[in-house]
């Protein structure tokens, strides 16, 4: 079966996500992307993504009815739910606390900050259960929760002479397979903020993938439709004077 432009773009999107997740290095990405844009049939496209499914997911088929590929953290959720909690709480008094990197959030996590502050980073975290409650109490202090765009976050806290949950709904691309994280509590003359952002490493991989794709498109545009330069595509090249 002949492949369409839309099918080639779908494969290119899967390759970009693989780079963002660290499944392909830039050399492999460049080679596969070039092959994808040159492919004329389904048989040439399918091998490019056969080894790329994330844990618990399958690669979207090439056909016209294929669903949109999972993006970013969304592809990893099944592997990140379950296991024993490594932390169920944090406390800061005239100081600070930090939970970040690879850690497992307890089913019920309680954070308290008074005249101090704390950071709760969920971007690379695992989750003890699919339903997580994070209770944040900030008194003349601050607590910051950072979540990936795909995570389902619900904020129910209140702020008294302070703020609670600003930024929680900005930039979200909620995945139906993600855990449900409810953030509750209160802030008194302080604040609890919720930000959505990707890690620096993931943003860097996505940027490199986009730049490589743009370079590939530019190169293909300069080559012309038949693989040669534009001069060759219109009359077989320039004549010698």
Secondary structure, DSSP 8 states (H G I E B T S, - for coil): -B--HHHHHHHHHHHHHHHHTTSS-HHHHHHHHHHHHH--BHHHHHTTTTT---TT-----SSTT------GGGGGHHHHB-S--SEEEEEEESSEEEE-SS-EEEEEEEEEEESSEEEEE-SS-EESSSEEEEEEEEESSEEEEEE-TTSEEEE--EEESSEEEETTTSS----TTS-EEEEEEEEESSEEEEEE---HHHHHHHHHHHHHHHHHHHHHHHH-TTSS-HHHHTTSS----
